[in-house]
Amino acid sequence: MKVYGLIGYPLGHSFSKQYFTEKFAREGLHDCRFDIFPIPSIKEFPTLLENNPLLKGLCVTIPYKEQVLEYVDILSAEVKVIGATNSIHFSNNQLIAYNTDMIGFEESFSKLLQPHHSKALVLGTGGASKAVQYVLAKLGIIFQVVSRNAGVGKAQLSYKEIDEVLLQEYTIIINCTPVGMQPNEHTLPDLPYQFISARHYLFDLVYKPAKTLFLVEGEKRGAVIQNGFEMLVLQAEESWRIWNNS
């Protein structure tokens, strides 16, 4: 039996478990199983490995995309730059960290880009945000990171600094936070939505609900909107390719 799984905390409804379980059934992969491992602390990771010797690959989600790196043996070139992983391959008794978030995001995000979408606001500073920043830099899109913890001497913007003038210049807004995700779908990032227009492109890494309040507010004003579902599918398939590459 080949075992794959997901680490994170907390883990409620898991896209990865549902996706891979359905994939295994659909493709007749009866020797494969996907489990979820909600570990309250990354310090439990070595014990998880000891207790699951059949593991061949792991997805990594909040809050461990950065913390787990101290436990892996090899970092892919992208992970060395990004500083976060969402996919670990077990190969020849070594753990190899990859980042397939960046592949999923780039493919999904790029489809709706328009020529005037040249500057972006990235909401959040976690592992997913780092993958998004990597892709934006690759695409030549100027960006600023927005954080609740921004302040004097910090590189990020605070939400209070986002105003009409800034939004006229930064026509892409990417939500890399869990704000708006079930079961808190009544929440949304603290932005002056009245200044969003049809020139804007709002991308939300959240996929459930399919249309967050963040996207609803953008759609009301004619903005291009996209949720994170396609990104998740693309990154999952890339992880599967990596896990079965040797």
C-alpha positions in Angstrom: 0.0 0.0 0.0 1.2 3.5 -0.9 0.2 6.1 1.6 -0.1 9.8 0.9 -1.4 12.5 3.2 -1.8 16.0 4.4 -0.3 17.7 7.4 -1.7 20.9 8.9 -3.7 22.2 11.9 -6.6 22.3 12.2 -7.8 20.2 9.4 -11.5 20.2 8.8 -12.9 19.4 5.3 -9.8 18.5 3.2 -9.7 19.3 -0.5 -6.6 17.1 -0.8 -8.2 14.0 0.8 -11.4 14.3 -1.2 -9.5 15.0 -4.4 -7.0 12.2 -4.2 -9.5 9.6 -2.8 -11.7 10.3 -5.8 -8.7 10.2 -8.1 -7.5 6.8 -6.8 -11.0 5.4 -7.2 -11.5 6.8 -10.7 -8.1 5.6 -11.9 -8.3 2.2 -10.3 -5.3 2.9 -8.0 -6.4 0.4 -5.3 -2.9 0.2 -3.7 -3.0 3.9 -2.8 -4.6 5.7 0.2 -4.8 9.3 1.3 -5.0 10.2 5.0 -5.1 13.5 6.9 -2.7 14.2 9.8 -3.9 17.1 11.9 -0.8 17.6 14.2 -1.1 20.4 16.8 2.6 21.1 16.7 5.3 20.6 14.0 7.4 18.9 16.7 5.1 15.9 16.3 6.2 15.5 12.7 9.1 13.0 13.4 6.6 10.8 15.4 4.1 10.9 12.5 6.9 9.7 10.1 7.8 6.8 12.5 4.2 5.7 12.8 3.5 5.8 9.0 6.4 4.0 7.3 4.4 3.5 4.1 4.2 7.3 3.3 5.3 8.2 -0.2 4.2 11.9 -0.3 2.7 14.6 1.8 0.8 17.8 1.1 1.5 20.6 3.6 -0.9 23.3 4.6 -1.3 26.0 7.2 0.6 26.6 9.4 3.5 24.3 8.5 4.6 25.3 5.0 7.6 27.0 6.5 8.0 25.2 9.8 8.3 21.7 8.2 11.5 22.7 6.3 13.7 22.0 9.3 12.7 18.4 9.1 13.3 17.7 5.4 16.6 16.6 3.8 16.6 18.4 0.4 15.0 21.6 -0.8 14.1 22.1 -4.5 15.5 25.2 -6.2 12.2 26.9 -5.9 11.8 26.1 -2.2 15.2 27.5 -1.5 14.0 30.9 -2.9 10.4 30.8 -1.7 11.1 29.5 1.8 8.0 27.4 1.9 6.8 24.0 0.8 3.4 22.5 0.1 4.6 19.1 -1.2 7.1 16.6 0.2 8.4 13.6 -1.7 9.7 10.5 0.1 12.5 9.1 -2.0 15.4 6.8 -1.1 14.9 7.5 2.6 15.0 11.2 2.1 12.4 13.9 2.3 12.5 16.3 -0.6 10.5 19.6 -0.4 8.9 21.1 -3.4 6.5 24.0 -4.0 3.6 23.2 -6.4 1.5 26.1 -5.2 3.5 28.4 -7.5 2.8 26.2 -10.5 -0.9 26.0 -9.7 -1.1 29.7 -9.0 0.8 30.8 -12.1 -1.3 28.7 -14.5 -4.6 29.7 -13.0 -3.8 33.3 -12.4 -2.2 34.1 -15.8 -5.2 33.1 -17.8 -7.2 36.2 -16.8 -4.4 38.7 -16.8 -4.9 41.9 -18.9 -2.2 44.3 -20.1 -3.1 46.9 -17.5 -2.7 44.4 -14.7 0.9 45.3 -13.9 0.9 46.0 -10.1 -0.4 43.8 -7.3 -1.3 43.9 -3.7 -0.6 40.6 -1.9 -2.7 40.1 1.2 -0.9 38.0 3.8 2.6 36.9 4.5 2.5 33.1 5.0 3.7 30.2 2.9 1.1 30.6 0.2 1.9 34.3 -0.1 5.5 33.6 -0.6 4.7 31.3 -3.5 2.5 34.0 -5.0 5.2 36.6 -4.6 7.7 34.3 -6.4 5.3 34.0 -9.4 4.6 37.7 -9.6 8.3 38.4 -9.6 8.8 35.8 -12.4 6.0 37.5 -14.4 7.5 41.0 -13.9 4.5 42.2 -11.9 5.4 44.8 -9.3 3.8 44.0 -5.9 3.5 45.1 -2.3 2.6 42.8 0.6 -0.2 43.8 2.9 -0.1 42.6 6.5 -2.1 43.2 9.7 1.3 43.3 11.5 2.8 46.0 9.3 4.2 49.0 11.0 7.1 51.4 11.2 10.3 50.0 9.8 8.5 47.0 8.2 8.5 46.3 4.5 4.8 45.5 4.3 1.9 47.9 3.9 -0.9 48.0 6.5 -4.5 47.7 5.5 -5.1 51.2 6.7 -2.7 52.5 4.0 -4.8 51.1 1.1 -6.7 54.0 -0.3 -8.2 55.2 -3.6 -4.9 56.5 -4.9 -3.1 53.2 -4.2 -6.0 51.2 -5.8 -5.9 53.2 -8.9 -2.3 52.1 -9.4 -2.5 48.5 -8.0 -5.2 46.8 -10.0 -4.5 43.3 -8.9 -5.4 42.1 -5.4 -4.6 38.6 -4.3 -6.0 37.2 -1.0 -3.4 34.8 0.5 -5.1 34.7 3.9 -7.8 32.3 5.2 -10.1 35.3 5.7 -13.5 34.5 4.2 -13.0 30.7 4.2 -15.6 28.4 5.7 -16.8 28.4 8.4 -16.0 32.1 8.5 -17.5 32.9 5.1 -19.1 36.1 6.5 -15.7 37.8 6.8 -13.6 39.6 4.2 -10.3 41.4 4.0 -10.5 45.0 5.4 -10.3 47.0 2.1 -12.0 50.1 0.8 -14.1 48.2 -1.8 -15.8 51.3 -3.0 -12.6 52.1 -5.0 -12.6 48.7 -6.8 -13.5 49.1 -10.5 -13.8 47.1 -13.7 -10.0 47.6 -14.1 -9.3 45.4 -11.1 -8.5 41.7 -10.9 -9.3 40.0 -7.6 -7.8 36.5 -7.0 -8.7 34.6 -3.9 -6.7 31.5 -2.9 -9.7 30.4 -0.9 -11.9 28.0 -2.8 -14.7 27.3 -0.3 -17.0 29.1 -0.5 -16.6 29.3 -4.3 -17.4 33.0 -4.2 -16.1 34.6 -1.0 -17.3 38.0 0.1 -14.0 39.4 -1.2 -14.9 38.2 -4.7 -18.5 39.2 -4.4 -17.5 42.8 -3.7 -15.2 42.8 -6.7 -17.8 41.3 -9.0 -20.3 43.9 -7.9 -18.0 46.5 -9.3 -17.2 44.7 -12.6 -13.8 43.4 -11.6 -12.3 40.2 -13.0 -12.5 37.5 -10.2 -11.1 34.0 -9.7 -11.1 31.7 -6.8 -8.5 29.1 -5.7 -10.1 25.9 -6.9 -8.3 25.5 -10.2 -5.0 26.4 -8.5 -5.6 23.6 -6.0 -6.3 21.0 -8.7 -3.2 22.1 -10.7 -0.9 21.9 -7.6 -2.4 18.6 -6.6 -1.7 17.1 -10.0 1.8 18.5 -10.0 2.4 16.9 -6.6 1.2 13.6 -7.9 3.6 13.8 -10.8 6.5 14.6 -8.4 5.6 11.8 -6.0 5.6 9.2 -8.8 8.7 10.5 -10.6 11.0 7.9 -9.0 
